[in-house]
């Protein structure tokens, strides 16, 4: 038995179960597996978004540091020409 991992309308994987018993699963088992798959997909998406945000934050920090260095150079130039 398997259930899709769906996030944003896109299937990103599946959760599979197996048994050596013939017909081991009841309808309730399928419902439970689908709920678990839904929760797993939500957590996977949340993890992906957190990583994306961390990357954006790192880039923003690098840009801020670069801009501060450039501002420092400009201040030095302005102070040098004012004196």
N, C-alpha and C positions, 0 to 999 in steps of 0.2 A: 504494500500500500504506500502511496506517496501523496504529497501535498505540495503545491507550488509556493515558493517564497515570492510574494508580489509586493512591489513598492512603486508607487506612482504609476500604476497601471502596467508596469513592466515586470515580467518574470525574471528574477535574478538567480534562481536556483530552485532546488527541490529538497524536501525532507523525505527520506525513504525509511520504511520499516520492512522487516522481513521476519518470517517465521517458518520453521520446518513443519509446523502443524497445518493440516488442510483447513482452509476457511477459519483462521484464528480470530479474525476481526469482526466486530459488530458495528452496526451503523454509528453507534455512540463513539466508538474508537476513531472513526473517520472524522467526526465532528471535532473531537479532541485534538487530533493531529492537525487539522486545518486551523484551529485556534492557536496551537503552538507555533505553526508555520507563520501565521500572521504576526504573532509577537516577535518571532525571530526576525522576520523581514523588517519590522519597525525598528528593532534594535540595530540591525545592520545598517539601515538608512541613517539612523541617528549617529552611529559611529562614523559613517562616511561624511556626514555634514560637519561633525565636530572636527574631523581631520581637515576638511576643506577650510573651515573657519580658522583653525590654527595656522594653516598655510597662508591665508590672507593676512592674519595678524602679524606673522613673521615678516611678510613682504612690506606691510605698513610700517613696521618698526625699522626695517632696513631703509625704506624711503625717508622716514623721518630723520634718521641718523645722517643720511646723505644730504638732505636739505639743511640740516644744522651745520654740517661741514661747509657747504656752499655759502650759507649765510655768514659764517665766521670769516670766510675768505672775503666776501663782499664788505663786511664791516672793517676788515683790515685795510682794504683798498680805500674805502671812504675816509677812514681815520688818517690814512697816509696822505691823501690829497687835501685834507682839511688843515693839516699842520704845516 
